[in-house]
Amino acid sequence: MIVTKSKAQGSCFAPPSKSMDHRYLIAAALSSQKTTVKNIAYSQDIKATLQCLNSMGIDFTANKDSIDFSGNNKSIESDEITFDCNESGSTLRFFIPIALTLNKKAKFLGSETLIHRPMTVYEDICKQQNISFGIEGNSIKTEGTLKADTFIIPGNISSQFITGLLFALPLLCGDSVLKIKNKFESRSYVEMTLMVLKEFGIEVKWLNKKTLFIKGNQKYNSTESTVEGDYSNTAFFEAFNTLDGNVTIEGLREDSLQGDKVYVEYYKALCKKKAHLDISNCPDLGPILFVVAALHNGGIFKGTKRLQIKESNRGVVMQQELSKFGVDMKVYNNKIVINKSQIHSPTQIIDGHNDHRIVMSMVTMLSQTGGRIEGIQAVRKSLPDYFIRIKKLGIQFQTENEEEVKLLEEQK
């Protein structure tokens, strides 16, 4: 794609929160009752979750932007259930504990990068409970049944492990305790999970700031849910406002629990000076924050270690791509420093690294300089209508090959 230097203006409605889409769909499916989830966006990650629910025998109807669950779920006759998670880390980590409540063998499929993301939390739990857990090529196989217990989970790897257990533990025969050790990062994502569980009638209590009590033998109730707007993806549109754009976003909850809403304050800080920011609780904002820093005063970011285990090694690949614009960016183990630099148009093609957040961040950068980017199809993972949205806002671009044209046509 060729992106032309251009300015964004206009208004758009916030895309649905992908994080909340996952949570509401799983809770609705576990209720085994008739229920509806509204405001669904069919990104690749959400399609992966729906595919896994289908594999479990969950009966649902997918409408334009909602899902109706009938409650008439099918029993699985096979001894093994296959869960195809594609490239969705949330799907994989949410469904592993759920699968361990089904008294079936389970096989999880996914891309090589997904399957080989850290899984030691579940490996350790399975080892302690004599559950078979093995990684073979691009698949993970489990056999055994999860039992109620006291679980000690590191809080500095991924909150997705905590959420996965929170979905499964209320279904077990006994009560469980979940203790979080080390620094508790991305706590907001756990709070989002607890909010959804509460809406479906599941009781979970904080015993202290890092210990949860989960009562067993609970049942998910039926409720009609509407997914709120997504701060994480909206950050890419509001970034244009730091670059002389004038974009108005509608459909965001001011009282949202989403941790990524911190981008509002972080953008203000970066526009004023070379700010010191902690992104340990909002790692998905990293790439777009780096772009805003590069185009203003630079920035010093701590809590960046988890960027290494995303769809790409986001710190390293952002350094590679921003260097093509003349940006001085240094990557350390848990810190990234961006110095104020003389920005120029890239003479090399920008690589999207098969990472949706890298693509969207780099398109933002290119809107200021112009240039070429490849691998734009990665936006399908979380925001398939991204290019339609920015085109309506006035960002100018043209595609160069049939695959990219097809992508844009599919988005319509």
N, C-alpha and C positions, 0 to 999 in steps of 0.2 A: 504494500500500500504506500502511496505517496501522500503525505500529509502536508498541507500548505499552511503557512503562517496565517493564523486567523484568531478571532476573538469570539468568546461565547457570550450569548445574550438570550434572555427569555426565561421561561419557567418550565419545570417538569415535575412530575409526581415521583416521589421516592420509590425505588423498586422494593418489592417485598423482602423482608429479612430472610436470607437463606438459612441463617442459624435457627431462626424461629420456625421456618418452614419444616426443617428436619424434625424439630422437637414436637411440633403440633401433629405432624403426620404419624410419627411413631406412637405418641400417646393415644391418638384417635384409634389407631390400629389395635393397640393393646387393650382398649376398652371393650372390644368384641360387641359393641353396640352400634346402633344406627347413629351416625354423627356426620357433620360436615366441617371441613376446613376451608376457609375462604382466603382469597388474595394469595394464590400460589403462582410462582414463576417457575416455568419448567426448564431450569438450567440442567446441565449434565449431572451435577451433584444431586439435585432433587430427583431426577429421573433414576439415578442409581438407588436412592432410598426407596422409591416406589417399586423398583424392580425387586429389591430385597423383600419388601412387604408381600409382593406377589408370590415370591418363592416360599414364603411362610404360609401361603393359602389365604391371605387376607383378601377379602372381596371388596373392591372399590370401583367407582366410576370417575374417570378423570374428565372434568369439564374444562372450559376455556381457561378459567382462573380459580377453580375450586375443585375439591375432591369430596365425593360422597362415599362414606363407608356404610355398607349395608348391615354389617354385623353378622351376616351369614357366611362365616369363614369356612374354608374347606379343610378337612383333615389331610395331613400329608402321609401318604402310604409308604413312601420311600424311607429307608433307614438313614439316608443322608440328604441334607438340604444344601443346595449350592446358592451362595450369596455373591452376586457379581457387583462389586463396589466401584468398578471402573477406576476413577482417580480420586474418589471422595474419601478423605481422611475421616470426616465426621461419620459417614455411613459405616465405614469399617469399624471404627472404635465404638460406635453406639451399638452395633448389632452383635458384636462378639459376646458380651454378657447376656444379651437377650437370647441368643442361640443356645447358651448354656442352661437356659431354663426349659428347653423344649424336649429334653430326653432324646435327642437325635444327634447323629454325627453331623458335623457342619464343615463345609468347604467354602472358604472365602477367596474370591478371585479379585484381581486388581492389577494395575500397572506395576511395573518393577519398582518404580520409585515409591509407590504407595505401600506395597507389601513390605518393603525394607525400611520404612520409617520405624522409629523406636516402638517396640511392642513389649518391652521388658516388664511393664506393669502387669499385663495380663499373663505373660509367661510365668512370672513369679507366683501369681495367685493360683494358676492352674497347677503349678508344681506343688504348692502347699496343700492343695485339695485333691491331689492325685488325678487330675484331669489331663488328658492328653492334649498337647499343644505343639504343633510342628509347622515350621516354614519350609515349604518345598517349592523352589522356583518362584513363580509368581502366584503362589497360593498359600493359604494358611489353613490347616486342618485341626479341628478340635473334636474331642469325644469325651463326654462326661457331663455331670450335672453340677451346677453351682450350688453351694450350700451356704446358708446364713452363717455369718462369722463377723469378727472384727477385722476390717481391712485397713491396712496402712498404705497410703498412696502418696507418692511425691507430688508436691504442688507446683514444681518448677519444670515439668516436662510438657504436659498438655492437660487442660481441663477436660478434654474429650473422654479420658479414661474415667473421670469422676462421673460425668454425665451418663456414660454407658452403664455404669454400676447403679446409678440412681434410677434408671429405667427398670433394671432387672430385679434389684433387691426387694422392692415391695411385694413381688410375686412369690417370694420364697416362703417356706413354712415357718421359719423362725425370724426373730428380730436381728438386725445387723447394725453395726457401728462402723462408720467410715471416718478414719483419722487422716488428716492431711499433714504431712511433714515437710520440712524445709520451707522456703518462701512460697507463699500461696499466690501464684500468678494467674491472671485471667479469671479472677474470682467472679467477675461480672457474668461470665458465661455460665457458671454454676448457678448463680442467682436467677438467670433466665430459665434454666432447667427447672429449678424449684418453683418458679412462678407457673410454668406450664403444668407441672405435676399437681400443684394445688388446684388449678382450674379443673383438672380431671379427678379430683377427690382423693389424691394420694397425699398421705401425711408424712412429712419429713421434718425433723426438728434439729436446730442448732443447739448442741449442748454447750459449746463455747465457739470461739471464732474459727476454729479449725477442726471441729468434730461434729459429725452429723449422726443422728439416730434415725434409723429407718425401720418402721414397724413392718412385720411380715404379714402374710395372708391378706393383703389388700387387693382391691379390685379397682381398675380404672373405670370411672363413670363416663357417661356420654355428655358432651357439651358442644355447642356450636362455637367455632373459633374463627377469628379473623386475624391474619398475620399482619403485624405492624410493619411500617416502613423501615428500611435498612440504612443505618448510619454508616456502616462499613463501605458499601458501594456508593452511597451518596457523597462520601468524602471526595470521590473522583470528580464529581460535577462541581462541588463547591470549591475545589482547588482552583478552578478557572476564575473565581472571584478574587483570588490573591494575585491574579495576572491581568488586572484591568478588565475582567469580565463582569457581567451583571446577570447572574443566574439566581432565580428564586426556586426554592425547593418546597413542595407541598407534601403533606402526608406523613410527617415525622411526629412521633410522640415526644413531647418535652419531658415527660416523666419516665421515659424509657430506661430500662436497666442495661441497655447495650453499652459496654465499655468504650466502644469505638466512637461514641459521640464526643469524646475528648478532643477529636480533631478540631473542633471549633476553637477551643482555647489554644491548641498547639499551632494552628495556622496564624493566629494573632501574634503569638510569641515569635514565630519565625519571621514574620514580616517586620518586626520591630528591631530585632538584633540577632546575633548568633546565639540562639537559645540553647540551654541545656535541658534535654527532654528524656524522660524515662518511658520506653515503649514496651516494657516487660508485660504490661497488662493489655496492650493493644498492638501485638506484633504485625497484624495484617495491615495496619496503617503505614508500616515502615517504608515501603517503596514510594508511595505518594508523598510522604513527609520528606523523604530525601530529595524529591524533585522540587518541592516548594523551597526547601533549604538551599538547594543549588541555584535556584533562580532569584534568591534574595540575599540573605546575609550569611549563609552557611548554618551549621548547627552541630551540636555534640549530642549523640544519642547513646544512652546506656540501656541495658536490658535487651541487647540485640542477638544474644546467642541462639535463641529459638528460630531465628530467620534461616539458620543452616538446614533445618529439617522441614521446610515447607515444600511446595511444588518444585521449587528450585532452591539453591543456596542463595537466598535473596540479597544478602549483603554483598556477596562476591559478584553476582551477576549485575547488580545495580552499579557496582564500581566499574565493571567492564563496560557497560553501556553508557554511563554518564561520562566516562573518560573520553568517549567519542565526541562529546560536546565541549571538552576542555575542562571538565569539573575535577577538582582535586579532592578525592575521597579516599579515606584510609579506613581499612577494616581490621578490627582487632577481635579478640575472642568474644567479648561481651560489650563492645563499644564500637561505634562508628563515628568518625569525624569528617565533616564536610566543610572545607574552607571556601570562603568567597572567591569565586573564580571568574575569569573572562569567558563568557559563554559564546560559542560559535556554532554555526550549522555543521552537523556531522558530515564528513566525507565518506563514511562507511555506512552500510545498511545496519539499522538497529535490529537486534535479535530479541524476539519475545520470550525465548527460552521455555516455550510450552507452559507458560505461567500467566494466568489471567491478570494478576495484579501487576506483573511486570509490563505486560502489553498496555494496559490502561494508563499506567504511570508514564510510560515512554511516549504514548500518544499525546499526553498532556505536555510533556517536554517539547515534542515536535511541533505542537501548535504555536510555540514561541519562536521556532527557528526554521521550520520546514525540514523535510527529509523523508527517507524511506524506512519502513519497518516491515519485517517478515514474521510470520507465525501468528497473525492476528486471530486465527480461529480459536486460540486458547480462551477467548472471552466467553465461549459457550459454557465453560465450566460453571460460571456464577452469574453472568449477566449477558445472555445471548443477544439482547437488543441494544447493547452498548453503543454500537456505531449508528444505529437509527436515532438514538437519543441525542448523541453529540452533533449529528448532522442537523437535527431540528434546532439545536442551539447555535448553529452557525459555524461549527468547526468544519473546515473544508478538506476533503480528501478524495482520492480516486484509487480504485483497485487496479491491479496490473495483470491478474491472471484469472482464469475461469473459476478456480476453487474459491477465491476470495469473493468474486461476484456472486457465486452460489450461496456463500455464507450470508451475504447481505440480503439476498432474495429470500432465504429461509427466515430471516429475522422479520420480514414484513408479514 
